[in-house]
Amino acid sequence: MKDQAYHIPVMLQECITGLSINPKGIYVDLTFGGGGHSKEILKHLDGGHLYGFDQDEDAEANIPDSENFTFVSANFRDLKRYLRLHGVKQVDGILADLGISSHQIDEPTRGFSTRFDGDLDMRMSDAMTLTARDVLNTYEEAKLHKLFGIYGEIKNAKTLAQAVVAYRATEPFATIAQFKAMLNKFAPRGKEFKYFAQVFQALRIEVNDELGSLEEMLLQTVDVLKPEGRLVVMSYHSLEDRLVKNFITKGKFQGEVEKDFYGNLIRPLEPVTRKAVTASPEELLINNRSRSAKLRIAKKN
Ligand SMILES: C[S@@+](CC[C@H](N)C(=O)[O-])C[C@H]1O[C@@H](n2cnc3c(N)ncnc32)[C@H](O)[C@@H]1O
């Protein structure tokens, strides 16, 4: 039960189907976490190998005892470099289950949750230096405005950014309780929890450069996948899903799709499912986290 306490894997079967596993193939789980997806992939391998990436040192407690598995303690934005270090050039399938694990959110010292008091940290890895506290205490007002508005989709982002700058002039931000007490004045009545969650999401995305690392990783999957190799990505908020969707359907993160002289789409990947796959009604009942999950499946051309 240790793994289940760490994190319950979302759309496990759908991800396995999406990977279309060749038992002798080489696979990468870019977000190992509690190892739920990895352990299921391993069950389908016979002679193949799985590389599990995670930047969080805590995930190492879940490494399976299998000679077919190699843990890679790294940010997935360095996917290509680390695979090369392990002598791997191309792989049959890549899975990414983005965001944070239940373990990370349930651990008060990590600073991800609005439910506990603790340091305003929010780093997914000890190797990172920027914390949420640094963002609140040092970012210019315009930058705070942008990140609250874009990453948190907060309506009064400008007012909040001004208030953060005014507050820290008298007292620097340090703890979650202190920040929440300040936020309380700006949250719509009766919707305080949602507001806190949006602000925390914005800070988390910034601290971990989640969108930057996602873009870098997606671009590398094109080189790393074999022809017909599968890319399976699960995201939990619209900013991530938009990047994944655009990259799969248009071959780029923004703008119009490009066509060659004959009118064929120029894109390195091809969607396997037309729309994003979402969790079944049965899963929605037992795992709240699956509510916002969107799974996109592609194959390399
Ligand atoms: C949603 S959890 C994955 C849960 C996993 N699929 C399971 O079944 O237990 C996401 C994990 O990915 C890791 N992670 C997020 N962004 C990462 C990145 N850029 N590089 C490496 N690991 C990352 C987090 O530390 C976390 O452990």
PDBQT file of the ligand as one rigid body, heavy atoms in Angstrom, charges set to zero:
ROOT
HETATM    1  C1  LIG A 401       1.828  13.431 -11.165  1.00  0.00    +0.000 C 
HETATM    2  S1  LIG A 401       3.309  12.837 -10.480  1.00  0.00    +0.000 S 
HETATM    3  C2  LIG A 401       3.560  11.315 -11.318  1.00  0.00    +0.000 C 
HETATM    4  C3  LIG A 401       2.962  10.128 -10.629  1.00  0.00    +0.000 C 
HETATM    5  C4  LIG A 401       3.315   8.807 -11.243  1.00  0.00    +0.000 C 
HETATM    6  N1  LIG A 401       2.825   8.688 -12.591  1.00  0.00    +0.000 N 
HETATM    7  C5  LIG A 401       2.766   7.684 -10.381  1.00  0.00    +0.000 C 
HETATM    8  O1  LIG A 401       2.022   6.848 -10.901  1.00  0.00    +0.000 OA
HETATM    9  O2  LIG A 401       3.088   7.638  -9.206  1.00  0.00    +0.000 OA
HETATM   10  C6  LIG A 401       4.522  13.836 -11.231  1.00  0.00    +0.000 C 
HETATM   11  C7  LIG A 401       5.955  13.517 -10.836  1.00  0.00    +0.000 C 
HETATM   12  O3  LIG A 401       6.786  14.084 -11.835  1.00  0.00    +0.000 OA
HETATM   13  C8  LIG A 401       7.851  14.767 -11.252  1.00  0.00    +0.000 C 
HETATM   14  N2  LIG A 401       8.171  15.867 -12.157  1.00  0.00    +0.000 N 
HETATM   15  C9  LIG A 401       7.403  16.943 -12.475  1.00  0.00    +0.000 A 
HETATM   16  N3  LIG A 401       8.026  17.737 -13.347  1.00  0.00    +0.000 NA
HETATM   17  C10 LIG A 401       9.231  17.139 -13.612  1.00  0.00    +0.000 A 
HETATM   18  C11 LIG A 401      10.327  17.488 -14.455  1.00  0.00    +0.000 A 
HETATM   19  N4  LIG A 401      10.348  18.604 -15.176  1.00  0.00    +0.000 N 
HETATM   20  N5  LIG A 401      11.383  16.636 -14.484  1.00  0.00    +0.000 NA
HETATM   21  C12 LIG A 401      11.398  15.501 -13.737  1.00  0.00    +0.000 A 
HETATM   22  N6  LIG A 401      10.399  15.137 -12.911  1.00  0.00    +0.000 NA
HETATM   23  C13 LIG A 401       9.325  15.942 -12.848  1.00  0.00    +0.000 A 
HETATM   24  C14 LIG A 401       7.359  15.223  -9.905  1.00  0.00    +0.000 C 
HETATM   25  O4  LIG A 401       8.450  15.350  -9.016  1.00  0.00    +0.000 OA
HETATM   26  C15 LIG A 401       6.395  14.098  -9.501  1.00  0.00    +0.000 C 
HETATM   27  O5  LIG A 401       7.032  13.123  -8.732  1.00  0.00    +0.000 OA
ENDROOT
TORSDOF 0
